[in-house]
Every structure is written in C-alpha cells, then in structure tokens.
Amino acid sequence: MSIDERPISTPLPFVRGWLRDPVGVGLPFPSSSATARRLARAAVDAAIPGTGPVLELGAGTGAVTEALIECRRAVEGIVAVERDVELCRALERRFPGLQVLHGDALDIGTVLSKAGLASVCVVVSGLPMRAIPSDAAGRCYSEAFEAMPPGGAIIQYTYGLRPPVDPEVTGPTFEATFIGREWRNFPPMGIWRYRLAG
Ligand SMILES: C[S@@+](CC[C@H](N)C(=O)[O-])C[C@H]1O[C@@H](n2cnc3c(N)ncnc32)[C@H](O)[C@@H]1O
C-alpha cells in the first residue's frame, strides 16, 4: 500500500486515547508533521544498518511511524509498542503490515522477548518520560540498549528544557545530547539523542 492509499489519519483516536489516559498520552494531539519528520531523520541517521527494525515506543496514532516510512523505512522494518489497545488497533488499520506490540514499553525487555525480537537498529521514544519515575525510565532505557549492538541510540522527544531522562538523576549510565528544538509544534518539542556512557 502506498502512502497515498493509506487511510487518512483523523485526530479522534488520539483525543480518545488522551481522554482515557491524560498523563500517559501527555497531550490531546499527536506530534506535528515537522516534529515527526525531524525525529524520523534523527532515528534513521543514528540507526545501525543491518541490525534489525526501528523500535518505536509509545507510537500513538503513528505520526512518527508515518515519517519513518517517508524516510524510506519499509513498514515491515518498524516495530511499534503501544500500551493503549485502541491506539494499537488504530495503528494496525493505518499501517497494514506494521508489527504492533501491545504492551508496557517500560518493560521493553519482556515485550521484545515475548515477540521473539532479539535486536533493533535504533529506538525512537515518545514515552512521557517526565511523568515516569526516574528508576523506571532508567530501567526502560537500559533494557532498550540491551536490544541494540554497541553504539545504539535512543531518540527521545519532550517539551521540557532538561533531558527527559536526566543523567544527573539516573546516574552516569547514559549520555544525553540535545539535537534541537522543533518550534512548529505545540508546545515546542525538544529532541534528544541518548547513548550509553563511556
Ligand atoms: C506523547 S504520546 C506520543 C504519540 C506519538 N508517538 C506522537 O508523536 O504523536 C505518548 C504515547 O505513549 C503511549 N504510552 C505511554 N506510556 C506508555 C507505556 N508505558 N508503554 C507503551 N506506550 C505508552 C501513550 O499511550 C501515547 O500513545
């Protein structure tokens, strides 16, 4: 199915998801296409070729998924993890062939091993890390790095000013690099790249 044939995305599934879980979904609307494209480019730039699919955590209704496909990532080369079952169904309808894993991305090691997925080439996360206790966020990142070869990266977005998973709080396990702020988003969105320290 080409991008033109894909079902048009409507805001309703996202708004309904937000009404069900305002803290977990964060905002009542998805990332802007400008933000999604920047995230997708950052993910594709950081991906380690030939080491598995792109892993998207907290895919929502697929704004970033769509941008990854625009960056010439085949839909079969993306795995989306989403906790809200209705958003999972919306993703499956919008992107036939996409592997959608319904589960808690904070427990990503278990989610991946249940799906039989041993390796991914990069992680892009829309999880609302500021609303997540730092020990759970740090554990999630550690498990995500275990699924990547050395040199793997996590691309994370947030509307705060500080790193969304703050190495000053979690300890010096991760290095956070600020990539930039996308102003064509409400609210403006900061984009960060994480790698394992040292
Ligand atoms: C800020 S929205 C981002 C949605 C989409 N990626 C975008 O950019 O428009 C956060 C998404 O993460 C999902 N989410 C929150 N906590 C989660 C968790 N622990 N496991 C999996 N998904 C989660 C929410 O249901 C929501 O779809």
The ligand as an SDF file (V2000), in Angstrom:
LIG
                    3D

 27 29  0  0  0  0  0  0  0  0999 V2000
    3.0790   11.8650   23.7260 C   0  0  0  0  0  0  0  0  0  0  0  0
    2.1880   10.4850   23.0130 S   0  0  0  0  0  0  0  0  0  0  0  0
    3.1810   10.2960   21.5290 C   0  0  0  0  0  0  0  0  0  0  0  0
    2.4090    9.6510   20.4200 C   0  0  0  0  0  0  0  0  0  0  0  0
    3.1010    9.6440   19.0660 C   0  0  0  0  0  0  0  0  0  0  0  0
    4.3780    8.9530   19.1050 N   0  0  0  0  0  0  0  0  0  0  0  0
    3.3080   11.0520   18.5420 C   0  0  0  0  0  0  0  0  0  0  0  0
    4.4600   11.5130   18.4780 O   0  0  0  0  0  0  0  0  0  0  0  0
    2.3120   11.6810   18.1600 O   0  0  0  0  0  0  0  0  0  0  0  0
    2.7090    9.1580   24.0920 C   0  0  0  0  0  0  0  0  0  0  0  0
    2.2320    7.7780   23.6630 C   0  0  0  0  0  0  0  0  0  0  0  0
    2.8780    6.8180   24.5030 O   0  0  0  0  0  0  0  0  0  0  0  0
    1.9390    5.8560   24.9270 C   0  0  0  0  0  0  0  0  0  0  0  0
    2.4430    5.3250   26.2050 N   0  0  0  0  0  0  0  0  0  0  0  0
    2.5470    5.9730   27.3920 C   0  0  0  0  0  0  0  0  0  0  0  0
    3.1040    5.1780   28.3190 N   0  0  0  0  0  0  0  0  0  0  0  0
    3.3690    4.0010   27.7010 C   0  0  0  0  0  0  0  0  0  0  0  0
    3.9640    2.7790   28.1280 C   0  0  0  0  0  0  0  0  0  0  0  0
    4.3970    2.6250   29.3850 N   0  0  0  0  0  0  0  0  0  0  0  0
    4.0910    1.7770   27.2300 N   0  0  0  0  0  0  0  0  0  0  0  0
    3.6840    1.9250   25.9410 C   0  0  0  0  0  0  0  0  0  0  0  0
    3.0970    3.0590   25.4920 N   0  0  0  0  0  0  0  0  0  0  0  0
    2.9510    4.0910   26.3470 C   0  0  0  0  0  0  0  0  0  0  0  0
    0.6370    6.6180   25.0670 C   0  0  0  0  0  0  0  0  0  0  0  0
   -0.4820    5.7500   25.0330 O   0  0  0  0  0  0  0  0  0  0  0  0
    0.7410    7.5560   23.8490 C   0  0  0  0  0  0  0  0  0  0  0  0
    0.2170    6.9500   22.7050 O   0  0  0  0  0  0  0  0  0  0  0  0
  1  2  1  0
  2  3  1  0
  2 10  1  0
  3  4  1  0
  4  5  1  0
  5  6  1  0
  5  7  1  0
  7  8  2  0
  7  9  1  0
 10 11  1  0
 11 12  1  0
 11 26  1  0
 12 13  1  0
 13 14  1  0
 13 24  1  0
 14 15  1  0
 14 23  1  0
 15 16  2  0
 16 17  1  0
 17 18  1  0
 17 23  2  0
 18 19  1  0
 18 20  2  0
 20 21  1  0
 21 22  2  0
 22 23  1  0
 24 25  1  0
 24 26  1  0
 26 27  1  0
M  CHG  2   2   1   9  -1
M  END
$$$$
